[in-house]
Every structure is written in structure tokens, then in C-alpha cells.
Amino acid sequence: MIKIPLFAKLILLVLVIGTGVVLSSGWKEMERSKRIEAEVEALRQEADTIRGENRTIGEKISFFSTGSFEEREAKEKLGMKKQDEEAVVLDTGVVLGADTSDTSGNDPIGTSADVPNYRKWAVYFGVGTYR
């Protein structure tokens, strides 16, 4: 059996421990680097999402700034019209062209409880019947 001097054993022990420390710190740095890369990728995806939302909002702002949108909103919500236009209101729930005379001799508007109020108004303005 070969006798190894104590100094050589000590150097070997220091080399093994040093290699372990270096490998351990290298492993930790590699894990840290992976975590940072994952976080960077997540932030890139979030930035892409925000860019997409900004693009969508920009398109909406552009659309809302157009004259056709402003005109449509003025017509629909404010009831406005251009000077050379005629506004027509259609009530699709009323039967047009029907006979509005009451054969019972009562008031043509009617006071019957079974006739809905909107039909009474339609008859009053001459655009509907009680049917």
C-alpha cells in the first residue's frame, strides 16, 4: 500500500471542496439565469399584448374621429339630420293600412282594457288599428 503524504491529502481535499463550491455556485447561477430568461420572456409577451391593445385602441380612436361615425352617432343618439335629408320613423309593431273605425259607435281611440296602450296611440295618430 502506498502511503500518501498528509500534505497531498490536504491539497486533494481542498481541490475536491473547491470543485464542489465552484460547481454549486455555477449551478445556482445557471438556475438564476433560467429564471431571468423566463421572466424576460413573460415581460416580452406582456409587452406584445399591450402593443396589440394599443393598436386596437388606436384603431378605435381613428374610427371614432371619422366624420361618418360622428354623423351616425348624431343621427342615432341625438336624432339629428343633415339639412337636405328627411327623417322617417317607422314603427314595425303596428299594422299599417288597416281599418281604424269602431263599429260599436264608441270613441275610435278606444278605452278597452284589452287593447295595449301603444296601439291606442297608433290609432290616435292614424297609423294603426286595434287588431
Secondary structure as UniProt FT lines:
FT   HELIX           6..64
FT   HELIX           67..78
FT   TURN            83..84
FT   TURN            92..93
FT   TURN            96..97
FT   TURN            103..104
FT   TURN            113..114
FT   HELIX           117..124
FT   TURN            125..126
//
